[in-house]
Amino acid sequence: MESSKGTEGLAGEIEVEAYRRLFPLPFYERHLLESVRPDARPLNRARDTTVALGPVASADGSALVKIGDTTMLAAIKLEVMIPSADAPDEGSLAIEFHMPPICSPSVRSGRPAEVAPVISQRLSDVITSSEMINLNELSLISGKAAWMAYLDIYCLNADGCLFDAALLSAVAAFSHLQIPLVSVNDDGRVVAVSGELTEGKSKLELVNKEKRKLSLRSKPFSLTCILHEKYILADPNSEEESIMDTFVTVVLDSWGQLVSIYKPGGAVLANMSTIKACIAVAKSRVKELNNILNESLSEMEVD
């Protein structure tokens, strides 16, 4: 009898999985009627999220972020540059988002993912418009030397909401960033100084007296929602994104102020009440993400 029941249960599971593959939208809609998703999440709940700081020892700032199975590795490298004549007291940022073939079967070797440059530009726009970073803090010597911050974000696993995870990894990496010591060499050039030189009896003239962190003005966080009929699904995974095609991404700063709203078309029209509902869910998510990041920063300071 037990063997028979086990066989029937397995057959039932196979039938459910077959139905899910053949009719994915009706399968989801049956769950939506109960205000739950196939992974047992309520409609407005995001996936479990973790932030690990400093995974790349050779970088000046780095972070490994996971939202569900979506995984991002962000690393910042600082290089000394000559500032532009228009902004002699400001440094610069360069942001690039990478999707290697390892992240998804849909990404082929030798063919850059079409979405990668779009996400790169959106990240640059959000970080700039949120005024998270005061570029004056990247200045070393007015008109002569400033920091160029190269931020590279690598998608290690693409399972939905790539922009949200990429932005969180960027904010976490800049929160972890330490500005290194620099000095002026005999040729008058500004160069980075290693810790060993500062500990010895070196007569180097330091431009900055100690390592420091950037004082981030505000931290932008985002939440992407899927709109389907009357339903709003927060933080969709890749399966949900492939089935339902209307997205709204809300970006808020750590103070709860709106930074941007992004809706790239889709079959469902977003009226004002829908947008307000998305913003309300995003506000709750931003508080959660800010707490997760602050906990990671506190743990790093203890260590």
N, C-alpha and C positions, 0 to 999 in steps of 0.2 A: 504493500500500500504506500509506504513512504517513498519507494522508488518511483511509483506511478505519479505521486503528487509532485515529486521533484522534476520529472519529465514534463509534466503539464505546466509547471511554473516556468521552466526553461523555454518551452514552446511559446508561452504567453509573452515572455520577454523578447523573443525573436520577432514575434508578430508586431509588438509595439515598436521595436527598432526599425522594422521594415516599413511600417506606416509612417514613422518619423522621417525616413529617408525619401519615401515616395511622395508624401504629402506634408512637407514641412510646415507650410503656413496653417492649414487646418489643425495640425498637431499642436502648434503654439496657441492658436485661437481657443482651443479647448481648455488649455491651461489658463489663458487670460480671463476666461469666464469666472474662474475661481480666484482671480487676482494673485496668481502665483506663476512662476516660471518653471520649466522642466528641471532646472538645477535647484529648485526649492526656494529660490530667493523671492521675497516680495517684490512687487514691481518697482518700488522706489529705493531698493537697497543696492548699493554698490558691492563689488566683490571684495574679498579680504585683500588688504593692502599692506605692504612692508617696504621700509626704506632702510638700506644699509649704507653707511657713509664710509668713504675712504677705501673702496675695494682695489683701486689702482694706485699702487705705491709710487709710481713714477710721475703721476699727475699732480698738479697743484691743488686740485679739488676734484672729487669724484663721488659717484653715488650709483648704487644698484637698486632699482625699483621694480616691484612686482605688484600688478593689479590683477588678481586672479592668476591666469597663466601668462598674461602679457608681461614681458620682461624687457627692461631698458637699462643699458649701462651708459652713464654719462661721465665724461672726463674733460677737465679744463687744463689747458697748457698756456702759460703766460710767456710772452716774448716781448723784449724791449723794442720799441719802434720810435720813429720820429713823428710826433703829432702833426696834424695838418695845420696849415697857416690859418684856416678859418676857426679852428678849435685848438689853440696851442696848449690849453690846460685840461685836455680831455684824452682819455684812452679810447679804445675801440673794442667792439665785439664782433666775432665771426661765428655763426652758428650753422652747423651742418648735421642733418639727420641721415643716418645710413640704414639700409635694409639689406643685409647680406643674405645669400640664399638659405642660410641656416634657419632664418626666422620663420619661413613659411614655404610650403610646397609651390605656392603661386609665384614666388620670386625665383627667376632663373639666373644661373651664373652667366655673367657677361651682359645681362640686360638689366639696367638700373630700374628699380620699381618706380612707376610713374608717380606714385603718391609721395615719394621721399622728398623731392624738391618743394612740393606743396606744403608739407609739414614743416620743412626748414623755414620757409618764408613765414608761415603762420607763427611759428615759435619766435622768430625775430621780431615780428610785428607786435606780438603780445608782450614780450619782455621789454621792448622799447616803449610801447604806449602805457604800460603799467608803471613806468619809471622806477622799476625795482632797483636798478643800479644807477648810482650817481657816477657818471663817467669821469668826473673830476677826481674821484678817489683813485682812479687808475693813472693819474698824472704823477710823474717823478720830478722832472725839471721842466719848468714852463718853456714851451717852444722847442725843447731839445730832446726830451725823452718821456715816454709814457708806455703803459702796458697795453699790449694787444692780447685779448683773451680769446683763445680758440676753444670753442665748446663743440665737442663731437659726441653725438648720441647714437648708440648702436642698438637697434632692435634685435634682441636675441630670440624672442618668441612673440609672434604676432597673433594674438587671440582677442582682437577687438579693442576699441578706444585707444588707438596708438597715440593720438595727439595728447590725450589726458595723461597717459603714462610718461610720454616724452617731456611734457611740461613739468610734471612733478620731479622727474629726474634732473632736469635743468635747474629748477629752484633748489633742490637738495644739493646738487654739486656746487652751486654758488654759495650756499649756506656753509658748506664744508671748506670752501676755498680759503687758502692762506696766502697772503701776498708775501713773496720771498724777499730776503734782504738783497740790496744791490749796492754797488760802489762804482766810483769813477776810476778807470784804469789809467795807465801812463799815457795812453793815446787820447784820453779825454772821452772815451766811450763808456757808457753805462752798461755794466755787466752784472749778472746774478752772482751772489756769493754763497758758497756752500757753508753748511754749519760748522765744518771742521776748521775753516779759516777764521771764523769769528771766535771760536773757542781758544785759539792760540794767541800768540803775541803779534798778530798781524797789525800793520799800520794802515790798513785800508780805510779810506774815507767813505763811511757808509752814508748813502743818500737817505735811507729810512733806518731808524735806529733799532727797530724790532719787527718781527713778523706780526702781521695783523690780519684780521678778517674784514671783509667788506661790511659796511653797515647798510644792509638792505632796507630800502625805504618801505617797501611793501612786497608781499609775496603773492604772485598770481597763481591760482589753482583753477582747474576746469572740470566740468562734468558734461559728458555727452549723453543725450537722451534720444531714444527712438520714439517716434510718434506713429501709432497704428490705430486707426479709427479713433475711439475715445480714450485709448490707453497711452500712458507715458511710461516707458521702461528706462530706468537709469542704468548707466554703465553696461551697455550691451556687449556680449562676447561676439566672436567672429561669426558664429552660426546665426545669431540674431541679426547681425548686420547684413548677412547675405540674404536673409529672408525678407526683412522689412527695410525699406530704402529711404525713409524720411528721418533726417537727423537734425538735432539742435545742440550746439555746443555753447555752454554758458561759461564765461571766464569772469571770476570775481577775485578781488585781492583779499588779503588776510583780514582786512577791516570790513569785508562784506560789500565793498563798493564794486559796481559793475564796470568791467574793463571792456568786454566785447561779447557779442552774440553772433554766432556763425550758423547759417542754415543754407547748405548747398543744394537747394531745390528739393525734389521729392514729391510724392503723390499727395501727401497730406498738407493742407494749408494750416499754418500756425497762426491762430488768432491771438489777441492780446491776453485772454484768460489762459490759453495754453502756454504762452511765453512766461507769464507770471508764475504758473505752476512749475515750469522748468527752473526758473530762478529760485523759487522757494526750496526745491529739492537740492539745487546746487549750493545754496547757503548752508544747509545742513552738512553737505559733503565737504565743503571748504573747511568748516570747523573741524571735522574729522581728520582731514588731511593735514591741517596745521598742527593738530595735536600729535599725530603720528610723527611728523617731521621734528617737532620740538622734543619728543621723547627720544628720538634717535640722536639728536644733538646733545641732550643731557647725558645719555649713556656714553657718548664719545668723550665728553668732558670728564666723566668719572673714571673712564679707562685711562 
